[in-house]
Amino acid sequence: MNRYRLRIIALTALVCLAGSSCTDDENGGQGNNIVYGENIIGNGEQTFEIKDHQYLKRGTYLMKGWCYVTYGSTLTIEAGTVIKGDKETRAALIIEPGGKLIAQGTVDAPIVFTSEMPAGKRKPGDWGGLILCGYARNNENIMQIEGGPRTTHGGPNNADNSGILSYVRVEFAGYPFKKNQEINGITFGSVGNGTQIDHLQVSYANDDAFEWFGGTVNAEYLVAYHCWDDDFDTDNGYSGTCKHLLGIRHPRIADITGSHAFECSNNGTNSPATPTTAATFEDVTIYGPASGDASFVNRPDFINGGGLRPENESMLGLFGSALYLGANTSVTFRNCRINGYPSDIEGTTAVMENVVFSEKEEINYPEWTKGWCNFNPQETEY
């Protein structure tokens, strides 16, 4: 090798080190090469793939289009990072089976996914949402994830690991890609119990705050705040345990299908497919619409969106019961205080251990929400 070639190689190496990234292809290879231009993630299309092992250092980013963390790949997000979802391209982050998301925030530096709109102008459904999929069991074998993305989920591995989601907030998600097909704030598709889920807050989602389609993942310290449809929705054989849950409803926001604190179904028809939905919910506090407003009435003229109605096809409705329990489910509720809903339970029975229903209560925020939760995301400057 001659000296001229050595100089060229050395110069090339210096250029790569000085730049923001040095990639093998458009969006593959090692390192932080998923960011374009001024802190933009994705290319605005619905097919962008995050490959290999990518690290997103602390900062504020705009995510465009559907971004898929593919099989065998890992996306790590540093604590304190803010990711804004682009409204025009209906941004969403999808973790495919075999991929991993390592989003490990802290109580003082949570990771935030939120609207790109300025403070005071944000609405439910400004962007897509966060979806995690895995290889754990469900009762339909291989399922298509809800909301529009290409991803399927399901398999035989109940111990599957989709990564870590800890001290994370998701705000103003739920763009409807088709009529009545919104993405939830956070969706879990056949996620296994090797995944760590804790300290999550979903606020002003345009559909459910949290929804599980099958899977065995456990979770703790979850907050559903002012969301459109259900706070906690379980389907297709989900059998994990969720502890320390808080749900707070906006008294003027309810879905056309009837909003519940918990909606538990076995599948789309509630047929006796196995494994049956057998979730366990422990240490739960729910503040229904009457707790948020003493003048609450369950009528269309009152449930008017409260100035938060999005400019899409989402339709307002009325509040249903606090708990909806579909046929062929085996759900357990333990140590729960549930208040402020028009009625308590609709549907079949469940195991109830120390569950108290009341007309309404004053809203109190648990000690474990302090520091990382945000109960006024509309006015927060990001």
Phi, psi and omega per residue, in radians:
M1 nan 2.238 -3.083
N2 -1.503 2.951 -3.063
R3 -1.139 -0.562 -3.134
Y4 -1.089 -0.806 3.127
R5 -1.127 -0.669 3.106
L6 -1.060 -0.705 3.117
R7 -1.128 -0.713 3.124
I8 -1.099 -0.774 -3.141
I9 -1.094 -0.773 3.137
A10 -1.086 -0.741 3.122
L11 -1.104 -0.741 3.119
T12 -1.066 -0.742 3.129
A13 -1.082 -0.718 3.130
L14 -1.130 -0.695 3.114
V15 -1.083 -0.765 3.136
C16 -1.088 -0.721 -3.138
L17 -1.188 -0.594 -3.093
A18 -1.338 -0.498 -3.095
G19 -1.359 3.034 3.141
S20 -1.252 -0.486 3.106
S21 -2.841 2.815 3.068
C22 -2.371 1.951 -2.898
T23 -2.005 2.757 3.066
D24 -1.521 -0.466 3.122
D25 -2.655 -2.931 -2.982
E26 -1.041 -0.776 3.110
N27 -2.593 0.584 3.061
G28 -1.999 -2.872 3.108
G29 1.410 -3.091 -3.068
Q30 -1.608 2.778 3.022
G31 1.622 -3.044 -3.102
N32 -1.522 1.512 -3.127
N33 -2.201 0.474 3.084
I34 -1.815 0.027 -3.090
V35 -1.819 2.272 -3.126
Y36 -2.021 2.486 3.007
G37 0.956 -2.288 -3.093
E38 -1.512 1.329 3.045
N39 0.980 0.869 3.096
I40 -1.883 2.231 3.077
I41 -1.775 2.258 3.137
G42 1.530 2.986 -3.087
N43 -2.059 0.172 3.112
G44 1.555 -0.176 3.099
E45 -1.534 3.005 -3.134
Q46 -1.747 0.394 -3.092
T47 -2.329 0.209 -3.058
F48 -1.178 2.282 -3.088
E49 -1.977 2.289 3.029
I50 -1.707 1.986 -3.008
K51 -1.992 2.784 3.082
D52 1.093 -2.505 -3.085
H53 -1.976 1.941 -3.073
Q54 -2.017 2.458 -3.131
Y55 -2.121 2.153 3.136
L56 -1.824 1.859 -3.096
K57 -1.285 2.807 -3.069
R58 -0.977 2.293 -3.134
G59 2.980 -3.007 3.095
T60 -2.012 2.234 -3.030
Y61 -2.248 2.726 2.985
L62 -1.939 2.116 3.120
M63 -1.693 2.247 -3.111
K64 -2.059 2.275 3.078
G65 1.318 -2.989 3.125
W66 -1.555 2.157 -3.104
C67 -1.990 2.053 -3.068
Y68 -1.819 2.166 2.936
V69 -1.508 1.941 -2.921
T70 -1.471 2.981 3.120
Y71 -0.901 2.289 3.112
G72 1.405 0.006 -3.089
S73 -1.873 2.755 3.140
T74 -2.372 2.293 2.998
L75 -1.929 2.097 3.089
T76 -1.884 2.248 -3.122
I77 -2.021 2.199 -3.093
E78 -1.261 2.567 3.099
A79 -0.963 2.486 3.124
G80 1.519 -0.023 -3.126
T81 -1.301 2.497 3.042
V82 -2.043 2.193 3.089
I83 -2.071 2.073 3.137
K84 -1.706 2.300 3.138
G85 -1.509 2.224 -3.140
D86 -1.245 2.227 -3.089
K87 -1.265 -0.762 -3.057
E88 -1.076 -0.677 -3.082
T89 -1.726 0.109 3.043
R90 0.989 0.874 -2.999
A91 -0.961 2.473 3.055
A92 -2.677 2.591 3.066
L93 -1.943 2.115 -3.069
I94 -2.101 2.121 3.065
I95 -1.682 1.979 -3.086
E96 -1.440 2.786 3.101
P97 -0.938 2.321 -3.088
G98 1.558 -0.215 3.024
G99 -1.631 2.897 -3.136
K100 -2.398 2.512 2.964
L101 -2.015 2.128 3.039
I102 -1.887 1.626 3.136
A103 -2.034 1.518 -3.048
Q104 -1.898 1.554 3.049
G105 -1.414 -2.984 3.071
T106 -2.374 2.972 -3.139
V107 -1.080 -0.557 -3.139
D108 -1.638 -0.264 -3.106
A109 -2.472 1.203 3.107
P110 -1.198 2.757 3.006
I111 -1.555 2.333 -3.041
V112 -2.150 2.220 2.923
F113 -1.871 2.153 -3.031
T114 -2.595 -3.095 3.132
S115 -1.295 2.617 3.031
E116 -1.396 -0.200 -3.073
M117 -1.237 2.669 -3.123
P118 -1.242 2.853 3.109
A119 -0.956 2.385 -3.141
G120 1.565 -0.192 -3.089
K121 -2.142 0.259 -3.113
R122 -1.530 2.575 3.128
K123 -2.474 2.731 3.049
P124 -0.970 2.379 3.118
G125 1.499 0.333 3.105
D126 -1.175 -0.412 3.118
W127 -2.592 -3.053 -3.022
G128 -1.319 -1.445 -3.110
G129 2.712 -2.943 -3.086
L130 -2.048 2.228 -3.093
I131 -2.231 2.243 3.029
L132 -2.050 2.283 -3.140
C133 -2.236 2.587 -3.114
G134 -2.556 -2.865 -3.039
Y135 -1.945 0.320 3.083
A136 -1.351 3.028 -3.049
R137 -1.355 2.613 2.878
N138 -2.411 3.127 -3.084
N139 -1.733 0.316 3.017
E140 -2.243 0.252 3.106
N141 1.252 -1.791 3.114
I142 -1.815 2.125 -3.046
M143 -2.030 2.631 2.979
Q144 -1.486 2.306 -3.129
I145 -1.196 2.564 -3.122
E146 -1.251 2.534 2.961
G147 1.910 -0.239 3.070
G148 2.186 -0.555 -3.108
P149 -1.054 2.846 -3.057
R150 -1.250 -0.252 -2.831
T151 -1.300 2.401 2.955
T152 -1.863 2.889 -3.118
H153 -2.640 2.816 3.121
G154 2.066 2.681 -3.138
G155 2.942 -2.856 -3.052
P156 -1.705 0.003 -2.943
N157 -1.790 1.594 -3.130
N158 -1.211 -0.284 3.104
A159 -1.669 0.258 -3.112
D160 -0.979 2.604 -3.075
N161 -2.132 1.987 3.090
S162 -1.761 0.121 3.046
G163 2.032 -2.570 -3.091
I164 -2.311 2.296 3.027
L165 -2.283 1.807 -2.988
S166 -2.522 2.284 -3.076
Y167 0.942 1.131 -3.111
V168 -2.297 2.395 3.021
R169 -1.996 2.470 3.067
V170 -2.212 2.125 -2.997
E171 -2.244 2.406 3.000
F172 1.065 0.595 3.104
A173 -1.545 3.114 3.005
G174 1.867 0.542 3.120
Y175 -1.060 2.304 3.122
P176 -1.459 1.924 -3.140
F177 -1.279 -0.482 2.973
K178 -2.424 2.877 -3.126
K179 -1.015 2.238 -3.140
N180 1.095 0.410 3.073
Q181 -2.237 1.151 3.113
E182 -1.466 2.653 2.919
I183 -1.415 2.494 3.090
N184 -1.306 3.041 3.007
G185 -1.018 -1.033 3.020
I186 -2.279 2.204 3.123
T187 -1.995 2.347 3.077
F188 -2.026 2.036 3.112
G189 -1.923 1.827 3.103
S190 0.940 0.742 3.141
V191 -1.434 2.335 -3.065
G192 -1.524 2.905 -3.061
N193 -1.391 0.106 2.943
G194 -1.416 -0.081 -3.124
T195 -1.575 2.430 3.112
Q196 -1.695 2.107 -3.133
I197 -2.258 2.027 3.096
D198 -2.809 2.673 3.070
H199 0.954 1.176 3.110
L200 -2.124 2.406 3.035
Q201 -2.184 2.209 3.025
V202 -1.988 2.165 -3.078
S203 -2.198 2.374 3.047
Y204 0.960 0.701 3.017
A205 -1.283 2.589 -3.092
N206 -1.523 0.074 3.037
D207 -2.487 -2.372 3.081
D208 -1.268 2.671 3.000
A209 -1.228 -0.990 3.134
F210 -2.229 2.347 3.033
E211 -2.429 2.362 3.119
W212 -1.994 2.187 3.008
F213 -1.886 1.724 -3.069
G214 1.120 -2.947 3.106
G215 1.622 2.994 -3.060
T216 -2.257 0.106 -3.041
V217 -1.079 2.436 3.043
N218 -1.698 2.764 -3.112
A219 -2.623 2.706 3.065
E220 -2.621 2.650 3.138
Y221 1.082 1.198 3.136
L222 -2.006 2.399 3.129
V223 -2.161 2.199 3.005
A224 -1.953 2.072 -2.992
Y225 -2.232 2.012 3.015
H226 0.969 0.775 3.138
C227 -1.612 2.886 -2.935
W228 -1.363 -0.860 -3.067
D229 -1.844 -2.083 -3.062
D230 -1.536 2.672 3.073
D231 -1.347 -0.862 -3.087
F232 -2.337 2.020 -3.017
D233 -2.157 2.186 -3.124
T234 -2.153 2.406 -3.074
D235 -2.547 2.913 2.865
N236 0.956 0.682 3.010
G237 1.504 0.362 3.080
Y238 -1.095 2.327 -3.032
S239 -2.341 0.375 3.133
G240 -1.427 3.070 3.082
T241 -1.987 2.259 3.129
C242 -2.058 2.145 -3.088
K243 -2.081 2.581 3.073
H244 1.084 1.356 -3.115
L245 -2.042 2.480 3.071
L246 -2.283 2.216 3.060
G247 -2.190 2.254 3.133
I248 -2.275 2.139 -3.079
R249 -1.690 2.543 2.911
H250 -1.441 2.199 -3.020
P251 -1.181 -0.234 -3.099
R252 -1.950 0.246 3.126
I253 -2.207 2.037 3.048
A254 -2.603 2.655 -3.059
D255 -1.510 2.723 3.128
I256 -1.039 -0.452 -3.131
T257 -1.441 -0.137 -3.075
G258 1.646 2.003 -3.026
S259 -1.605 2.417 -3.129
H260 -2.223 2.816 2.937
A261 -1.263 -0.787 3.095
F262 -2.249 2.259 2.980
E263 -2.127 2.038 -3.055
C264 -2.109 1.984 -3.120
S265 -2.198 2.675 3.079
N266 -1.460 -0.642 3.025
N267 -2.930 -2.924 -3.062
G268 -1.097 -0.469 -3.142
T269 -1.985 0.049 -3.062
N270 0.968 0.633 3.054
S271 -1.314 2.874 -3.062
P272 -1.428 0.745 3.102
A273 -1.209 2.605 3.132
T274 -2.034 2.651 -0.029
P275 -1.219 2.528 3.140
T276 -1.349 2.746 3.063
T277 -1.159 2.063 -3.033
A278 -2.421 0.872 -3.131
A279 -1.227 2.701 3.020
T280 -2.141 2.258 3.124
F281 -2.080 2.173 -3.073
E282 -2.232 2.513 3.056
D283 1.001 1.191 -3.005
V284 -2.017 2.402 2.978
T285 -2.230 2.153 -3.127
I286 -2.139 2.219 3.023
Y287 -1.941 1.857 -3.127
G288 -1.355 -3.060 -3.028
P289 -1.085 -0.552 -3.136
A290 -1.243 -0.415 3.074
S291 -1.324 -0.434 3.125
G292 -1.449 -0.318 -3.097
D293 -2.740 2.023 -3.103
A294 -1.107 -0.373 -3.126
S295 -1.586 0.127 -3.052
F296 -0.979 2.335 2.944
V297 -2.349 2.473 -3.063
N298 -1.512 1.196 -3.119
R299 -2.332 2.652 -3.128
P300 -1.033 -0.580 -3.117
D301 -1.226 -0.381 3.084
F302 -1.572 -0.725 -3.113
I303 -1.488 1.401 -3.006
N304 -1.952 0.166 3.132
G305 1.622 -0.245 3.083
G306 0.974 0.606 -3.118
G307 1.373 0.106 -3.102
L308 -1.938 0.198 -3.105
R309 -1.165 2.142 -3.089
P310 -1.303 2.805 3.125
E311 -1.575 1.125 3.075
N312 -2.557 -2.871 -3.027
E313 -1.573 0.153 3.108
S314 -1.136 2.399 -3.047
M315 -2.054 2.409 3.089
L316 -1.365 2.686 3.098
G317 -2.527 -2.515 -3.124
L318 -2.095 2.911 3.052
F319 -1.433 2.418 3.014
G320 -1.647 -2.706 3.110
S321 -1.270 2.835 3.077
A322 -1.091 -0.756 3.135
L323 -2.065 2.216 2.938
Y324 -1.933 2.134 -3.076
L325 -2.119 1.820 -3.124
G326 -1.266 2.827 3.110
A327 -1.078 2.667 3.081
N328 1.105 0.559 3.001
T329 -1.997 2.742 -3.135
S330 -2.372 1.273 -3.005
V331 -1.728 2.547 3.123
T332 -2.090 2.303 3.028
F333 -2.053 2.269 -3.054
R334 -2.404 2.207 3.106
N335 1.030 1.168 -3.066
C336 -2.198 2.437 2.961
R337 -2.076 2.036 -3.030
I338 -2.230 2.165 -3.053
N339 -2.528 2.825 2.944
G340 1.499 0.195 3.108
Y341 -1.769 2.712 3.122
P342 -1.030 -0.572 3.091
S343 -2.575 2.933 -3.014
D344 -1.588 -1.017 -2.986
I345 -2.355 2.396 2.999
E346 -2.203 2.380 3.046
G347 1.855 -2.539 -3.031
T348 -1.443 -2.961 -3.095
T349 -1.672 2.890 3.061
A350 -2.531 2.880 3.031
V351 -1.334 2.131 -3.107
M352 -2.092 2.041 3.117
E353 -2.172 1.926 -3.131
N354 0.996 0.991 3.101
V355 -1.938 2.160 -3.084
V356 -2.062 2.183 3.039
F357 -1.831 2.468 3.081
S358 -2.519 2.883 -3.058
E359 -1.156 -0.839 3.077
K360 -2.952 2.754 3.114
E361 -2.504 2.763 3.034
E362 -1.220 2.390 -3.096
I363 -1.296 2.207 3.045
N364 -2.214 2.405 -3.099
Y365 -1.675 2.198 -3.132
P366 -1.057 2.704 3.141
E367 -1.017 -0.587 -3.057
W368 -1.261 -0.143 3.092
T369 -1.511 -0.194 -3.011
K370 -1.246 2.422 3.044
G371 1.695 -0.743 -3.042
W372 -1.943 -0.399 3.118
C373 -1.410 2.764 3.100
N374 -2.378 1.958 -3.126
F375 -1.745 0.259 3.003
N376 -2.480 1.010 -3.095
P377 -1.191 -0.331 -3.139
Q378 -1.097 -0.609 -3.052
E379 -1.797 0.109 -3.103
T380 -1.406 2.309 3.069
E381 -1.543 2.077 3.120
Y382 -1.893 nan nan
